[in-house]
Amino acid sequence: MSKIYDKQGWVDWNFLATKNQAFMMVIGARGIGKTYGLIDYLLTHNIKFIYLRRLQTQLDACSGPDGNPFQAWNAGTGTETPIRPYKQGKQVSFEYSEYDSERKAYVSTGKTVAYGIALSTMATIRGTDFSGYDAILFDEFIAMDNERPIKNEFQVFLNFFETVNRNREIQGKLPVKCFML
């Protein structure tokens, strides 16, 4: 079996994520551990990341408890502080939460692990500081035939990457890693 898969057949993020490259495209069948495995890798290694989707409607679907991209990870790890989405305008903050028995609801612990953004929305935003984020998980980066196009999509993506990366290499830092799944 190739080094990109572990012994169980899942994508081996312990191998792939350690490669010294800023951009990595991982294309494969559904259900082979691309998103779940990368989320697990990033959380295990305490890497704060941006969860990027192409369209605002896709991000909105991920902003509630049913579409939460961390839902499977929460269940798989059995954590007592699950990661939940907290909508902030058009963006979403994914934060550890704990159950508040007085409120009978989960509340944020204040620890953000990821920040959700739509590429279509970022096309109109400039000057945001993402210096605390070291990776981008661009989920479902290939548009399906029925999805609307984003005008100058590749340029919008490059501008977004530059907004996040902000020439870290010139400062002697490693570039942001962008995983396109």
Sequence and secondary structure as in RCSB ss.txt:
>XXXX:A:sequence
MSKIYDKQGWVDWNFLATKNQAFMMVIGARGIGKTYGLIDYLLTHNIKFIYLRRLQTQLDACSGPDGNPFQAWNA
GTGTETPIRPYKQGKQVSFEYSEYDSERKAYVSTGKTVAYGIALSTMATIRGTDFSGYDAILFDEFIAMDNERPI
KNEFQVFLNFFETVNRNREIQGKLPVKCFML
>XXXX:A:secstr
  TTB TTSSB HHHHTTSS SEEE    TTSSSHHHHHHHHHHTT  EEEEESSHHHHHHHTSTTT TTHHHHH
HHT SS EEEEEETTEEEEEEEEEETTTTEEEEEEEEEEEEEEHHHHTT      TT  EEEETT S  TTS   
TTHHHHHHHHHHHHHTTGGGGT    EEEE 
